[in-house]
Amino acid sequence: MSTFFIIAVIVLVFLIIFQIAKASEYVAVLKGEEKARKDNNKVNGFFMIAFLIAGLIAVYYCNDALYGKTLMVHESASTQGDEVDHMIWVTLILTGIVFLITQILLFWFAYKYQESPKRKAFYFPHNNKLEAIWTIVPTLVLTILIVIGLRNWFAFTGEAPKNAMEIEVIGKQFNWIFRYPGNDGVFGKKYYKMIDATNSLGMNWHDSASIHVTDDPAAHDDIILEQGTVYMVKNKPTKFIIGSRDVVHDVGLPWFRLKMDAVPGTPTTLWLTPKFTTKEMIEKTGNPNFAYEISCDQICGQGHYSMRGVIMVVTQPEFDEWMAKQKPAYYAAYPDKDPANMKPAVPVATDSSKATASVIQAPSKKLLRQSPSNKF
């Protein structure tokens, strides 16, 4: 019903505009074309000023009403995001100044210099000085903004610090898969043809002559999380190695002010340093349900809206405690290889152990016979 109502209102508005246009034509015929055109110029000039004032008020109102709902109210949750915030503010200030100047001049000039019989418009086809000013100045400003953006981009996507923790992030329709290297600190090899119901990343857990894959021991201790929650450590650089299992996705980290495409067959990287734990952000935002989100910022199919992951930022001791509870995915696929499921071997007595037992038992019988208590 609401859709029908909206369509009806739109049609009605168009009909009103059409009728006003037709009425203007009839008035022009009655008054004379020249007189009607001059009257229209005066009305349009007044509307230009009215629209300018109403527009500036609307801009202010929208900013006042909606700014509190943006992430800009809270500082970035990563040190790299601080640089992004700074870049955004510089861009907003520069473009905001240009916007105000150009819009005010545009509407004011339309009103101030409307057609008048008391003056004649000055026409000039070319002015080198003006051409140079409005070409060189914007070019310099945009070049500075681009250089700042490229500097930040290369910093975030370049080499991470040597002490950085590495996490692999793989997107698939419609969830995220995370992988940590095991105790060896090395990611095991994987191959997409090895993907099956128990091997979501195609880990090289066994030999396969048909596809020329050999077992990789480094893959046996990797931790794989498919529930959509990944753990990071406060103040510890973390490098994301990003990929996709099917179509193009995008790792969106709004609270950290960063994002990176997840492309099939082409790994991308991104690193950041969290500044606040999840518990600290709950206090900062006043939201008891706060959670760092990993969103997919690239439309990837019908279930795109549901592709959401959660980041838990914790302290180093909390992370160590959590990691100690994790079990390599290899053991889930091969439970018989899990040390926890292996029964301890039962020792088998040898001939020498039996002989020793007889030697120990024999003297005990002799001593028993010689006991004084046995004489009675």
N, C-alpha and C positions, 0 to 999 in steps of 0.2 A: 504493500500500500504506500509506503514511504517513497519507494522508487517511482511509482506512478505520479505521486504528488510533486516530486522534484522535476520530472519531465514536463508536467503540466505548467509549472512555474516558469521553466525555461522557455517553453513555447509562448507563454503569455508575454514574457519580456520582449521576445523578438517581435511579436505582433504590435506591442506598444511602440517600439522603436520604429517599426515600419510605418505606423500611422502618423507618428510625429514627423517623419521624413516627408510623407505625402502632404501633410498640413503645411509644412514649410514651403513646399513647392507652390501650393495654392496661394499662400501669402505673398510669395515672390511675384507671382503673376499679377496679383491685385495691386501691390505697392510699386511694382516696377523692379526689374532685375538689379539695377544699380543701387537703389535705395535698400533693397533687401540684403544685398551683399555687405554693405557698410554696417547695417544693423547687426548682421551675423558676426562680423569681425569684432564689434564691441562686446557682444555677448560671449564670444569665444575667448577674448582677452580676459574678461572677468573670470570665466571658468578656469582659465590657466592659473591665475593667482589662487583661486579657491581650491583647486586641485593640489597645488603646491603646498599650501598650508595643511590641508587635510592629509596629504601624503606624509608630510614630516611628522605630524601628530600620530599617524598610524604606525610609522616606523618606531617612534619612541614607545608607543603603547605595546607593540609586539615585543620589543626588546625587554620592557619592564615586566611583561606578563610571562614571557617564555624563557627568559635567560635562566631563571632558577631551575628549570627543568632540563638544562643542558649539563653535560659533564664538565663544562668550563668552570662551574661553580667550585668544584673540588680540584685540587692540584693533581698533577699526574702521579700515578702510583709507581712510576719507574724514572730513573735518572735520565734515560734517553727521551722519555716523554716530556721532560722539562724543556728540552731543546725544541721539541715540536710545538709545545705551547707558546714558547717565546716567538717562534717563527709565525705562528698563527696570529698572535697579537700584533706583531709588526705589520703583517699583511692586512689585517682588519683596519688598523689605524690609517695606513697609507691609502687603501682603497676607500675607506670611509670618508676621508678628507676630500678625495677626488670626487666621490659620489655627491657629497653635499655641495661642493662648488659648482660642478657641472649641472646638477639638477636645478639649483636655485637660479643660476644664470639662464638656463634653458627656458624656464617658465617665466622668469622676470622679463627677459628679452621679448618673448612672445607677446607679453602684455604692453611693455614700454614702447616697443617699436612697431606696434600694429599700424596698419594703413591709416594715413592722415593726409588731408589735402594741404596741410601747412608745411610739409617737408617731402623731400624726394630721396628715395633710397640711393645710397652710394654703392656702385658696383665695381668690383675689381676682379679680374680673372685669376691673378696669381700674386703671391707674396712669399718671397724666399725666406724671410725672417720667420714668419709664422709657420711655414712648412718645417723649417729646421727645429723650431721650439717644440712643436707638438709631435715631432718624430724622435728627436734625440732624447728629450727628457723622459718620456715613457719607456724608451728603450733602455736607458741607464737604470731606471728604477726596477723594471722587470728583470734585467740582467742580475742586479744585486739579489733580488728575491730568489731567482733560479739558482744562483751560486750558493746561497744559504741552504736551500732545499737539497741540492746535490751533495753538499758537504755533510749534512745530516744523514742523507740516504746512504752514502758510502760508509759512514761510520757505523750505522746500524746493521748493514748487510755485509760488512767487511769481516776481517778476522776477529774472532772473539778472544778475550784474554785467555791465557794458558790455563788458568784455574777455573774456567767456566764449566759448569755442568751441562752436559749434552742430553737433549731429549728429542726423539724423533716424533713428528706429528704427521699422521697420515689421514687424509680425508677420504671418505667414501659415502655414497648415498645411503643414509643421511646421518652420519655420526663421525666422531673423531676417534682414532686409535693412537695410543701413546706407547712409546717404547724407551726403556732405559737400558743402558749397557749393564751387564752383570758385574760380578766381583772383578773380572778381568779388565773392566773399563773399556772394552772394545765391542762395538756393534757387530753381531754376526751377519753373515751374508744372507741375502734373501733373493728369491726369484719368483716372478709373478705366476709362473706356471705351477708353482708348488702350493698356491693358495687353494685351500679346501675348507671344509666345515670346522676342522680343528686347528687350522693354520691360517689365520686371517691375513697375515703379512707375507706368506710364502717363505717362511724361514727354512734354511737348508739344514734340516734335522736328520736327513738320511740320504743315502746314495740313491740316484735314479739314473740308470743307464739310458733310458729312453729320451730324457731331455738333457743328458750330459751334466748332471749336478752331483757334486760330492758333498758328503756330510761335513759341516763346519762346526768344530767343537766350540768356537767362540759364540755360536748362536744358542748353545744349550743353557746358558745362564741369563739370557736377556729377559727383562721384566716387561710384559706386554699388558697394557690396561685398555679394556674396551668399554668400561662403564661410563666414560666421558669425563672423568675427573683426573687431573694431573697435579702433582705436588712440586712446588718450587721453594727455594730457600731465600729468606729476606737478606738483602745486601750481597747476594752471591750472583755473579754473572751467569746467565743461562742462555745457551745457544739452542735454538729450534732448527732442526733439520726437517724441512717440510716437503711433503709429496702428496700424491693422490693415487687412489686405486682405480678410479674410473674417469670422471670428468673434471673440469677445472673448478676448484673450490678456492676459498680465500680465508686465511686465518686472520680474523679480526680481533684485535685486543684493545677495545675502546678505553678501558681504564688505564692502560699503559700507553695509549696514543699511537699504537703501531699496527701494521697489518702487512701481510705478505701473501701472494698467490700460491696456491697449491696446484702444481701442474703435473699431469701424468707423464712419467718418464723423464722429468727434468727437476731434480731436487733444487730447492731454494733454501736460503738460510736467513736467519734473523736472530739477533741476540739483544738481551735487555737485562737490567738489574732491578729487581723489585725493591721498593723503598719501605713498604708497609705490609705487615702480615694481614691475613684476612680478619683476624680478631681486631686489629687496630683500625681497619677500615670500617668495621661494624660500629666502632665507637665514633669515628670521624663523621660518618654519614648519618648516624643515628638510626640506621636501618638494621634491625636484628636479622633480617633475611638476606643481607648483602652477600654477594658472591662475585668474584672476578669471573668474567664471561669470555669464552672463546666462541665467537659467532662466525658463521659463514657469510662473508660479504660479497659473494658472487652467486647469482641465481643459478642453481644447479639441478633443478627439477621440481617436481610437485611437492616433495617433502622438504624443500629448502628451509621453510620457516622453522622446522623442528631441529635443525642441525645446530645444536648448542653443546658446548663443553664447559666445564668448570675448572678454574685454577684455584688450588688451595696454597696460599703462601704461608709458610710456617718458619719457625726458627730451626737452626741446624740440629739441635738435639731432638726436636719433634720430628724432623725429617728422617733422621737416623733411626728413630724408634719405628716410624711408619715403614721405612724400607726394610727393616729387619723382619717384618711380618709378611713381606711379599715373597711369592714363590715363582720361580722361572716358569714361563709358559710351556717350556719343553716337558715339564713333569705333568702338566695337565693333558698333553697329547699322548704322553707315554708314562702312565702311572706306574708301570713296573720298574721304571728307571729311577723313580723318586726314592731317595734314601729313607724317607719316612715310612714308606710302604714295604721296605725290605725287612724280612724276619731275620733275627740274629741266628747264625749257624749253631747247631747243637754239637758240642765237642764229643768225639768218639774216642773211647779208651783204647790205647794201644797195648800190645803184649807187655812192654816194659812197665806200663802203669799197673797192670794186673800183678806182675811179679813183685813190684814194690809193695802193693797192697798185701800180698801174702806174707811177705817178709815182716811187715809191720804187725800183721795179725798173729803170726806164729808165736813170737815172744810173749804176747799178752796171755795166751793160753797156758804157757809154761809158768809164768808168774802167778797165774790164778791157782794152779795146782800146788805151788809152793807156799801159798799164803797160810799163815798160822791158823787162821780161822777155819781152814778146811780140815785140820786134824781132829776136830771134834765132831 
